[in-house]
Amino acid sequence: MKEIDKDIIHTILNKEIVTSTTLSEYLEVSVRTIKSHIKQINEQQDNIISSSKDGYYIPSENKTKAMLFLSNQKIQIPQTSKERVNYIITHLIHHNENKQILDIFDLCEELCISYSTLKLELNKVKKIIKKYDLEIKIENNKIKCTGLEKNKRKLLSSTLYKESNVNFVNIDFLQSSFNNIDINFIKTSILKMFEQYHYFINYYSLMNLVVHVTIAVDRIRNNNVNKENISFYSNVPLHEYNMALDLVRLLENKFNIKYCESEIYELSLLIVSRATTIDYNNINETNIINFVSPDCLDLVNNLINEIKTYYLIDLSEKEFYVRFALHIKNLIIRSQNDYFNKNPLTESIKLSCPLIYDISVSLAKKICEKTGVNINDDEIAYIAFHLGSALEAQKELTSKVKAILYYPDYYGMNTTISEKITQNFEDSLILTNILTSESLLEKSKDVDLIITLMPLSYPCDIPYVKISFILNQSDIYNLQTKIKEIQLEKKKKEFRDNLNLVMSESLFSTTKKSIGQKACIKSMVNKFQALGYVHEDYEKEILEREKLSSTAFGNFAIPHTLKMNAKKTGMAVMICQRPAYVEWDNKHISLVLMMCFNQNERYIFNKIYEPITMILSEPENVKRLCLANNYKEFTEILISFIDNTI
């Protein structure tokens, strides 16, 4: 199966239903190409993909078949440049040491490409492996990768991870990549050892550890041994070393291999960085000091205060504090030893939880300032996991509709009906009071909805729904409809009000010429400065934020700084009308929204950043916005999209 076919199936599975236009935007190919490939997929796989007026989808009865089909794909001749680059990297490293010298002409034949095309692909390979302190050497038409063994393993892990897309957490993919290694045995052995030593590990960290152990087994079996001096690992605790030693004995017996001392220390360090002897259920705010150093706890307190100061979000809840402190402790250990966890959901988190991810970027910068540790996108996404779980409960409370029940007491029936309402609408509604007299309704404040048994005798400004003595299905439907209407109107009003605060016609522009990322940033910053929004260092701070993690999502970008120190709060808009684009971190961007926030108006960031990013995460929405010719059209289209973000 070609890479694009796998991407099509992945995308449809993830989005449930998707149009050909959205697929073409997301995969950067034409609509015609999408339709052609879907036709080929259906011909080969008994119409696994269905279509309707709303787009393509995979019926529930076909989803298991689709996932099995993806995980069981046989290796075919690479079709794209990306596939060829991964193929070359894998074959340079993932083989016996004596075979890690590839013949250029054999490679051309295997890939069915010309010598000139291979040279282009090798240049791409060089750029990728350079990040891992590895080099390609070519002599007498032979290619060889040189560098430390541990760096080769990191490169191989990264390449496998990218190939597997979001299903890396599925052990079937790993098994298909190493078909001569029993992956389930490795996973079971790790869990057995963890149970024996009373260790705890989350699922994603477990899969990361399984990957590293699998690669180590494969490399040792093929005489590619880590020969690094063990003094490098002298900080590994004895307890974790003994655990690694017991695990090694199981692996050696199963796979008929021999771990050297440096390999055992390497495994010890992996265990230290990914697992903990701590049972989270037995840790509290009082005894956390026994497990986390005072310096680390001071850092955690600073991070929580940072969130409260800059984002007005209170994360002082005790359970969050404990879990977050333990995570930061392990994160620092991993970072200091250059053993970052892979996160299969990083891109998904960046798109679906943009505000939480942006806060996490800010925290990563703070951690770096305090510890000197640089944190990558995958680890930033893990920080977002912790923030997201803590914020979810707070978010639910603020998004619920506040209602009062007007129900004259009749043999205690109002208590029964209120319980039924709460049971049916606990996720969307809060009953703040039960009133038995209509005169009390006039005094009700800060309420979104009145639920009433009796018709009201006077006009009421507050929306209301009349129900029957027993809450029947018709009442439930009417309440659901009204709650959604209220939520939508509240969200639209809040969004419109905040847009009016940050946007102005003078900050709106369109262009028909393509432009580079830095030139685009400079142009938009100059406009901010000319209108008195930002200080002279704003461009430098924008670029510093980009270095931490790109603000480009799909085909749009939202550049901003981590500091909310602008003179005025504003949002500049630049639309690149097709075929023009902004070259942004190797992506073609059609729409750029640059934001700046004054410290006294930082609450607006929470209110506007996430809904805008959620709207723009749909390529069709960006496409429509880019058709706007003026400021008024743009804002009207943007507000109209808010209906779909609830």
Secondary structure, DSSP 8 states (H G I E B T S, - for coil): --HHHHHHHHHHHHHSEE-HHHHHHHHTS-HHHHHHHHHHHHHHTTS-SEEETTEEE--HHHHHHHHHHHHT-------SHHHHHHHHHHHHHSS-GGG-EEEHHHHHHHHT--HHHHHHHHHHHHHHHHTTT-EEEEETTEEEEES-HHHHHHHHHHHHHHHHGGGGGSHHHHHHHSTTS-HHHHHHHHHHHHHHTT-B--HHHHHHHHHHHHHHHHHHHTT------GGGGTTS-HHHHHHHHHHHHHHHHHHT----HHHHHHHHHHHHHH-BS--GGG--TTTGGGTS-HHHHHHHHHHHHHHHHHH------HHHHHHHHHHHHHHHHHHHTT-----TTHHHHHHHSHHHHHHHHHHHHHHHHHH-----HHHHHHHHHHHHHHHHHHHHHHHSEEEEEE---STTHHHHHHHHHHHHSTTTEEEEEEES-GGGGGG--S-SEEEESS--SS--SS-EEE--SS--HHHHHHHHHHHHHHHHHHHHHHHHHHHHHH--GGGEEEESS-EEHHHHHHHHHHHHHHTT-S-TTHHHHHHHHHHHS--EETTEE----SS---SS-EEEEEEE-TT--EEETTEEESEEEEEE--GGGTHHHHHHHHHHHHHHTSHHHHHHHTT--SHHHHHHHHHHGGGGG-
